[in-house]
Amino acid sequence: MKQFLILLLTSSLIIAQKTEDKFFSSNERLEAKISFTPKTLKKSIVDTIYFDTNFAYKIDDTFQEMEIGIRARGNFRRSTCYYPPIKVDFKKKQTKGTVFEGHKKMKLVLPCLKQKDKNDNILKEFIVYKLFEMVYPYHFKTRRLSLEFTDLTKKKKPVVENLNAFLIEDDKKVAQFHNGKVFERFIPPLAMDADASVRNAMFQYMIGNTDFSTAYQHNNKLLYIDKLIIPLPYDFDMSGFINPSYAVVNETLNIANIQQRKYRGFKRDEAIFYSVRDIFIEKKSDMLALIKSFESDFDNASEYEDAYSYIESFFDIIEDDKKFKDNVVLAARTK
């Protein structure tokens, strides 16, 4: 009887951990408000220092306010962008009884530069996270924001802007959901789970992203789940799918521009490449339908058309046996 009760409690814990998150389970875009001085955040390079600010979000037609801590994160975007990507620190007392209860940290993704396609770029990056969910069980949950941002750079004349933005859950939350933990030590890529690694690399190839490394955990976290090492990617803004004006081509990869695809995964058992290929092909209609569902949210129709056709071009490659073998299977890295 005692063993049965222990088993019951353990099962209940696992079910509880798999329960949908109150905040991220909603597909509704959250209206929110925040204010800060971008330059102040970018100048602070100490990751433990957070700046207090007010954050307001709309629930049932009423804005609720809370105090949060924020800091700039990342290296390239921090130095390049006007709006820095942000790490948010929630205060437990402030989140109790709210949709944010249970969350300690999140990432807030904002546009990069003050330019006309800034909101479309953020929308495309949000779409990337949603596409990834379709082919990979281990992923960050996200939620879109319609964000009223008050720029306090000019204290006497603050500038108010309406921005596309989204929140990303903390990596520890992803690990907890899968009954695992975040793995922070170096591990060779070929020691990582083969299926997960190929799915990750195939997805990166689909969106035309070469700005990642599982070995050095650049734009990739690692999870330890069921005795397997699982890559967990993020920050897809330098991809061909998004194609931002600030993107920089990696000259060592022998690609002409950011939209030229290059498979960056490692050689594996050939059968895994083909099984993963089947997963992507099976999801083709759903992926294209997902992109189309956001068509009316784009400010610029050509940005939507480019995004849609870019994913179509990926399927043109993998649905052709010769192109798939040449561009993926035979192109896989050995070192």
Contacts in CASP RR format, 6 or more apart in sequence:
PFRMAT RR
TARGET T0000
AUTHOR 0000-0000-0000
METHOD contacts of the structure
MODEL  1
MKQFLILLLTSSLIIAQKTEDKFFSSNERLEAKISFTPKTLKKSIVDTIY
FDTNFAYKIDDTFQEMEIGIRARGNFRRSTCYYPPIKVDFKKKQTKGTVF
EGHKKMKLVLPCLKQKDKNDNILKEFIVYKLFEMVYPYHFKTRRLSLEFT
DLTKKKKPVVENLNAFLIEDDKKVAQFHNGKVFERFIPPLAMDADASVRN
AMFQYMIGNTDFSTAYQHNNKLLYIDKLIIPLPYDFDMSGFINPSYAVVN
ETLNIANIQQRKYRGFKRDEAIFYSVRDIFIEKKSDMLALIKSFESDFDN
ASEYEDAYSYIESFFDIIEDDKKFKDNVVLAARTK
14 179 0 8 1.000
17 176 0 8 1.000
17 177 0 8 1.000
17 179 0 8 1.000
18 177 0 8 1.000
21 141 0 8 1.000
21 169 0 8 1.000
21 173 0 8 1.000
22 99 0 8 1.000
22 101 0 8 1.000
23 99 0 8 1.000
23 100 0 8 1.000
23 103 0 8 1.000
23 143 0 8 1.000
23 167 0 8 1.000
24 141 0 8 1.000
24 142 0 8 1.000
24 143 0 8 1.000
24 169 0 8 1.000
26 99 0 8 1.000
26 143 0 8 1.000
29 143 0 8 1.000
29 144 0 8 1.000
29 145 0 8 1.000
29 146 0 8 1.000
30 57 0 8 1.000
30 58 0 8 1.000
30 143 0 8 1.000
30 144 0 8 1.000
30 145 0 8 1.000
30 146 0 8 1.000
31 57 0 8 1.000
31 58 0 8 1.000
31 63 0 8 1.000
31 145 0 8 1.000
31 146 0 8 1.000
31 148 0 8 1.000
32 55 0 8 1.000
32 56 0 8 1.000
32 57 0 8 1.000
32 58 0 8 1.000
32 145 0 8 1.000
32 146 0 8 1.000
32 147 0 8 1.000
32 148 0 8 1.000
32 165 0 8 1.000
33 54 0 8 1.000
33 55 0 8 1.000
33 56 0 8 1.000
33 57 0 8 1.000
33 63 0 8 1.000
33 147 0 8 1.000
33 148 0 8 1.000
33 149 0 8 1.000
33 150 0 8 1.000
34 53 0 8 1.000
34 54 0 8 1.000
34 55 0 8 1.000
34 56 0 8 1.000
34 70 0 8 1.000
34 108 0 8 1.000
34 147 0 8 1.000
34 148 0 8 1.000
34 149 0 8 1.000
34 150 0 8 1.000
35 53 0 8 1.000
35 54 0 8 1.000
35 149 0 8 1.000
35 150 0 8 1.000
35 151 0 8 1.000
35 152 0 8 1.000
35 158 0 8 1.000
36 51 0 8 1.000
36 53 0 8 1.000
36 70 0 8 1.000
36 151 0 8 1.000
36 152 0 8 1.000
37 151 0 8 1.000
37 152 0 8 1.000
37 153 0 8 1.000
38 82 0 8 1.000
38 83 0 8 1.000
38 84 0 8 1.000
38 151 0 8 1.000
38 153 0 8 1.000
39 153 0 8 1.000
40 51 0 8 1.000
41 51 0 8 1.000
41 70 0 8 1.000
41 71 0 8 1.000
41 72 0 8 1.000
41 84 0 8 1.000
41 86 0 8 1.000
42 72 0 8 1.000
42 78 0 8 1.000
42 79 0 8 1.000
42 84 0 8 1.000
44 51 0 8 1.000
44 71 0 8 1.000
44 72 0 8 1.000
47 71 0 8 1.000
47 73 0 8 1.000
47 87 0 8 1.000
49 71 0 8 1.000
50 69 0 8 1.000
50 70 0 8 1.000
50 71 0 8 1.000
50 87 0 8 1.000
50 89 0 8 1.000
51 69 0 8 1.000
51 70 0 8 1.000
51 71 0 8 1.000
52 67 0 8 1.000
52 68 0 8 1.000
52 69 0 8 1.000
53 67 0 8 1.000
53 68 0 8 1.000
53 69 0 8 1.000
53 70 0 8 1.000
54 65 0 8 1.000
54 66 0 8 1.000
54 67 0 8 1.000
54 68 0 8 1.000
55 65 0 8 1.000
55 66 0 8 1.000
55 67 0 8 1.000
55 68 0 8 1.000
55 88 0 8 1.000
56 63 0 8 1.000
56 64 0 8 1.000
56 65 0 8 1.000
56 66 0 8 1.000
57 63 0 8 1.000
57 64 0 8 1.000
57 99 0 8 1.000
58 64 0 8 1.000
59 99 0 8 1.000
64 98 0 8 1.000
66 90 0 8 1.000
66 91 0 8 1.000
66 94 0 8 1.000
66 95 0 8 1.000
66 98 0 8 1.000
66 100 0 8 1.000
67 91 0 8 1.000
67 94 0 8 1.000
68 88 0 8 1.000
68 89 0 8 1.000
68 90 0 8 1.000
68 91 0 8 1.000
68 94 0 8 1.000
69 88 0 8 1.000
69 89 0 8 1.000
69 90 0 8 1.000
69 91 0 8 1.000
70 86 0 8 1.000
70 87 0 8 1.000
70 88 0 8 1.000
70 89 0 8 1.000
70 108 0 8 1.000
71 86 0 8 1.000
71 87 0 8 1.000
71 89 0 8 1.000
72 78 0 8 1.000
72 84 0 8 1.000
72 85 0 8 1.000
72 86 0 8 1.000
72 87 0 8 1.000
73 84 0 8 1.000
73 85 0 8 1.000
73 86 0 8 1.000
73 87 0 8 1.000
73 107 0 8 1.000
74 84 0 8 1.000
74 85 0 8 1.000
77 84 0 8 1.000
77 85 0 8 1.000
77 112 0 8 1.000
77 237 0 8 1.000
78 84 0 8 1.000
78 85 0 8 1.000
80 112 0 8 1.000
80 113 0 8 1.000
80 246 0 8 1.000
81 111 0 8 1.000
81 112 0 8 1.000
81 113 0 8 1.000
81 246 0 8 1.000
82 112 0 8 1.000
82 113 0 8 1.000
82 114 0 8 1.000
83 110 0 8 1.000
83 111 0 8 1.000
83 112 0 8 1.000
83 113 0 8 1.000
83 149 0 8 1.000
83 163 0 8 1.000
84 110 0 8 1.000
85 107 0 8 1.000
85 108 0 8 1.000
85 109 0 8 1.000
85 110 0 8 1.000
85 235 0 8 1.000
86 107 0 8 1.000
86 108 0 8 1.000
86 110 0 8 1.000
87 105 0 8 1.000
87 106 0 8 1.000
87 107 0 8 1.000
87 108 0 8 1.000
88 105 0 8 1.000
88 106 0 8 1.000
88 107 0 8 1.000
88 108 0 8 1.000
88 167 0 8 1.000
89 104 0 8 1.000
89 105 0 8 1.000
90 100 0 8 1.000
90 103 0 8 1.000
90 104 0 8 1.000
90 105 0 8 1.000
90 106 0 8 1.000
92 102 0 8 1.000
92 104 0 8 1.000
94 100 0 8 1.000
95 101 0 8 1.000
95 102 0 8 1.000
95 103 0 8 1.000
103 169 0 8 1.000
103 170 0 8 1.000
103 173 0 8 1.000
104 170 0 8 1.000
105 170 0 8 1.000
105 172 0 8 1.000
106 167 0 8 1.000
106 168 0 8 1.000
106 169 0 8 1.000
106 170 0 8 1.000
107 167 0 8 1.000
107 168 0 8 1.000
107 170 0 8 1.000
107 234 0 8 1.000
108 145 0 8 1.000
108 165 0 8 1.000
108 166 0 8 1.000
108 167 0 8 1.000
108 168 0 8 1.000
109 122 0 8 1.000
109 125 0 8 1.000
109 126 0 8 1.000
109 165 0 8 1.000
109 166 0 8 1.000
109 167 0 8 1.000
109 168 0 8 1.000
110 122 0 8 1.000
110 147 0 8 1.000
110 149 0 8 1.000
110 163 0 8 1.000
110 165 0 8 1.000
111 118 0 8 1.000
111 119 0 8 1.000
111 121 0 8 1.000
111 122 0 8 1.000
111 163 0 8 1.000
111 164 0 8 1.000
111 165 0 8 1.000
112 118 0 8 1.000
112 121 0 8 1.000
112 237 0 8 1.000
112 244 0 8 1.000
112 246 0 8 1.000
113 245 0 8 1.000
113 246 0 8 1.000
115 245 0 8 1.000
116 299 0 8 1.000
116 300 0 8 1.000
117 244 0 8 1.000
117 245 0 8 1.000
117 299 0 8 1.000
117 300 0 8 1.000
117 303 0 8 1.000
118 163 0 8 1.000
118 164 0 8 1.000
119 163 0 8 1.000
119 164 0 8 1.000
119 299 0 8 1.000
120 164 0 8 1.000
120 298 0 8 1.000
120 299 0 8 1.000
120 300 0 8 1.000
120 303 0 8 1.000
120 304 0 8 1.000
121 237 0 8 1.000
121 242 0 8 1.000
121 244 0 8 1.000
122 163 0 8 1.000
122 164 0 8 1.000
122 165 0 8 1.000
122 166 0 8 1.000
123 164 0 8 1.000
123 294 0 8 1.000
123 297 0 8 1.000
123 298 0 8 1.000
124 241 0 8 1.000
124 242 0 8 1.000
124 303 0 8 1.000
124 307 0 8 1.000
125 166 0 8 1.000
125 236 0 8 1.000
125 237 0 8 1.000
125 242 0 8 1.000
126 142 0 8 1.000
126 144 0 8 1.000
126 164 0 8 1.000
126 166 0 8 1.000
127 290 0 8 1.000
127 291 0 8 1.000
127 294 0 8 1.000
127 307 0 8 1.000
128 207 0 8 1.000
128 236 0 8 1.000
128 239 0 8 1.000
128 241 0 8 1.000
128 242 0 8 1.000
129 139 0 8 1.000
129 140 0 8 1.000
129 142 0 8 1.000
129 166 0 8 1.000
129 168 0 8 1.000
129 236 0 8 1.000
130 142 0 8 1.000
130 290 0 8 1.000
131 203 0 8 1.000
131 206 0 8 1.000
131 207 0 8 1.000
131 287 0 8 1.000
131 290 0 8 1.000
131 291 0 8 1.000
131 311 0 8 1.000
132 139 0 8 1.000
132 203 0 8 1.000
132 233 0 8 1.000
133 139 0 8 1.000
134 283 0 8 1.000
134 286 0 8 1.000
134 287 0 8 1.000
134 290 0 8 1.000
135 199 0 8 1.000
135 202 0 8 1.000
135 203 0 8 1.000
135 279 0 8 1.000
135 280 0 8 1.000
135 283 0 8 1.000
136 196 0 8 1.000
136 199 0 8 1.000
136 200 0 8 1.000
136 203 0 8 1.000
137 178 0 8 1.000
138 174 0 8 1.000
138 178 0 8 1.000
138 196 0 8 1.000
138 223 0 8 1.000
138 225 0 8 1.000
138 230 0 8 1.000
138 232 0 8 1.000
139 174 0 8 1.000
139 232 0 8 1.000
140 168 0 8 1.000
140 169 0 8 1.000
140 171 0 8 1.000
140 174 0 8 1.000
140 232 0 8 1.000
140 234 0 8 1.000
141 168 0 8 1.000
141 169 0 8 1.000
141 173 0 8 1.000
141 174 0 8 1.000
142 166 0 8 1.000
142 167 0 8 1.000
142 168 0 8 1.000
142 169 0 8 1.000
143 166 0 8 1.000
143 167 0 8 1.000
144 164 0 8 1.000
144 165 0 8 1.000
144 166 0 8 1.000
145 164 0 8 1.000
145 165 0 8 1.000
145 166 0 8 1.000
145 167 0 8 1.000
146 162 0 8 1.000
146 164 0 8 1.000
146 165 0 8 1.000
147 162 0 8 1.000
147 163 0 8 1.000
147 164 0 8 1.000
147 165 0 8 1.000
148 160 0 8 1.000
148 161 0 8 1.000
148 162 0 8 1.000
148 163 0 8 1.000
149 160 0 8 1.000
149 161 0 8 1.000
149 162 0 8 1.000
149 163 0 8 1.000
149 165 0 8 1.000
150 158 0 8 1.000
150 159 0 8 1.000
150 160 0 8 1.000
151 158 0 8 1.000
151 159 0 8 1.000
151 160 0 8 1.000
151 161 0 8 1.000
152 158 0 8 1.000
153 159 0 8 1.000
168 234 0 8 1.000
171 182 0 8 1.000
171 221 0 8 1.000
171 223 0 8 1.000
171 232 0 8 1.000
172 182 0 8 1.000
174 221 0 8 1.000
174 223 0 8 1.000
174 232 0 8 1.000
175 181 0 8 1.000
175 182 0 8 1.000
175 223 0 8 1.000
175 224 0 8 1.000
175 225 0 8 1.000
178 223 0 8 1.000
178 225 0 8 1.000
179 225 0 8 1.000
179 226 0 8 1.000
180 223 0 8 1.000
180 224 0 8 1.000
180 225 0 8 1.000
180 226 0 8 1.000
181 223 0 8 1.000
181 224 0 8 1.000
182 221 0 8 1.000
182 222 0 8 1.000
182 223 0 8 1.000
182 224 0 8 1.000
183 222 0 8 1.000
183 223 0 8 1.000
183 224 0 8 1.000
183 229 0 8 1.000
184 217 0 8 1.000
184 222 0 8 1.000
186 215 0 8 1.000
186 216 0 8 1.000
187 215 0 8 1.000
187 222 0 8 1.000
187 229 0 8 1.000
188 215 0 8 1.000
189 197 0 8 1.000
189 214 0 8 1.000
189 215 0 8 1.000
189 265 0 8 1.000
189 266 0 8 1.000
190 266 0 8 1.000
191 229 0 8 1.000
192 214 0 8 1.000
192 222 0 8 1.000
192 228 0 8 1.000
192 229 0 8 1.000
192 230 0 8 1.000
192 231 0 8 1.000
193 228 0 8 1.000
193 229 0 8 1.000
193 230 0 8 1.000
194 268 0 8 1.000
194 269 0 8 1.000
194 272 0 8 1.000
195 272 0 8 1.000
195 275 0 8 1.000
195 276 0 8 1.000
196 228 0 8 1.000
196 230 0 8 1.000
196 231 0 8 1.000
197 214 0 8 1.000
197 231 0 8 1.000
197 265 0 8 1.000
197 266 0 8 1.000
197 268 0 8 1.000
198 265 0 8 1.000
198 268 0 8 1.000
198 272 0 8 1.000
198 273 0 8 1.000
198 276 0 8 1.000
199 276 0 8 1.000
199 279 0 8 1.000
200 214 0 8 1.000
200 220 0 8 1.000
200 231 0 8 1.000
200 233 0 8 1.000
201 263 0 8 1.000
201 264 0 8 1.000
201 265 0 8 1.000
201 266 0 8 1.000
201 332 0 8 1.000
202 263 0 8 1.000
202 276 0 8 1.000
202 277 0 8 1.000
202 280 0 8 1.000
202 328 0 8 1.000
203 233 0 8 1.000
204 210 0 8 1.000
204 212 0 8 1.000
204 233 0 8 1.000
204 239 0 8 1.000
204 264 0 8 1.000
204 265 0 8 1.000
205 261 0 8 1.000
205 262 0 8 1.000
205 263 0 8 1.000
205 264 0 8 1.000
205 314 0 8 1.000
205 328 0 8 1.000
206 241 0 8 1.000
206 280 0 8 1.000
206 311 0 8 1.000
206 314 0 8 1.000
207 236 0 8 1.000
207 239 0 8 1.000
207 240 0 8 1.000
207 241 0 8 1.000
207 242 0 8 1.000
207 310 0 8 1.000
207 311 0 8 1.000
208 239 0 8 1.000
208 240 0 8 1.000
208 241 0 8 1.000
208 258 0 8 1.000
208 259 0 8 1.000
208 260 0 8 1.000
208 261 0 8 1.000
208 262 0 8 1.000
209 236 0 8 1.000
209 238 0 8 1.000
209 239 0 8 1.000
209 240 0 8 1.000
209 241 0 8 1.000
210 238 0 8 1.000
210 250 0 8 1.000
210 253 0 8 1.000
210 255 0 8 1.000
210 262 0 8 1.000
210 264 0 8 1.000
211 218 0 8 1.000
211 219 0 8 1.000
211 235 0 8 1.000
211 238 0 8 1.000
211 239 0 8 1.000
211 250 0 8 1.000
212 218 0 8 1.000
212 219 0 8 1.000
212 220 0 8 1.000
212 233 0 8 1.000
212 264 0 8 1.000
213 219 0 8 1.000
213 220 0 8 1.000
214 220 0 8 1.000
214 222 0 8 1.000
214 231 0 8 1.000
219 233 0 8 1.000
219 234 0 8 1.000
219 235 0 8 1.000
219 236 0 8 1.000
220 231 0 8 1.000
220 232 0 8 1.000
220 233 0 8 1.000
220 234 0 8 1.000
221 231 0 8 1.000
221 232 0 8 1.000
221 233 0 8 1.000
221 234 0 8 1.000
222 229 0 8 1.000
222 230 0 8 1.000
222 231 0 8 1.000
222 232 0 8 1.000
223 229 0 8 1.000
223 230 0 8 1.000
223 231 0 8 1.000
223 232 0 8 1.000
224 230 0 8 1.000
236 242 0 8 1.000
237 244 0 8 1.000
237 247 0 8 1.000
238 244 0 8 1.000
238 247 0 8 1.000
238 248 0 8 1.000
238 258 0 8 1.000
239 258 0 8 1.000
240 247 0 8 1.000
240 258 0 8 1.000
240 259 0 8 1.000
240 310 0 8 1.000
241 307 0 8 1.000
241 310 0 8 1.000
241 311 0 8 1.000
243 258 0 8 1.000
243 259 0 8 1.000
243 306 0 8 1.000
243 310 0 8 1.000
247 258 0 8 1.000
248 258 0 8 1.000
249 255 0 8 1.000
249 256 0 8 1.000
249 257 0 8 1.000
249 258 0 8 1.000
253 262 0 8 1.000
254 262 0 8 1.000
255 262 0 8 1.000
259 310 0 8 1.000
261 314 0 8 1.000
261 317 0 8 1.000
261 327 0 8 1.000
262 331 0 8 1.000
263 327 0 8 1.000
263 328 0 8 1.000
263 331 0 8 1.000
263 332 0 8 1.000
264 333 0 8 1.000
265 332 0 8 1.000
265 333 0 8 1.000
266 332 0 8 1.000
266 333 0 8 1.000
266 334 0 8 1.000
267 332 0 8 1.000
267 333 0 8 1.000
267 334 0 8 1.000
268 332 0 8 1.000
270 329 0 8 1.000
273 328 0 8 1.000
273 329 0 8 1.000
273 332 0 8 1.000
277 318 0 8 1.000
277 324 0 8 1.000
277 328 0 8 1.000
280 315 0 8 1.000
280 318 0 8 1.000
281 315 0 8 1.000
281 318 0 8 1.000
281 319 0 8 1.000
284 315 0 8 1.000
287 311 0 8 1.000
288 308 0 8 1.000
288 311 0 8 1.000
288 312 0 8 1.000
291 304 0 8 1.000
291 307 0 8 1.000
291 308 0 8 1.000
291 311 0 8 1.000
292 308 0 8 1.000
294 304 0 8 1.000
295 304 0 8 1.000
298 304 0 8 1.000
316 323 0 8 1.000
317 323 0 8 1.000
317 324 0 8 1.000
317 327 0 8 1.000
317 328 0 8 1.000
318 324 0 8 1.000
318 328 0 8 1.000
END
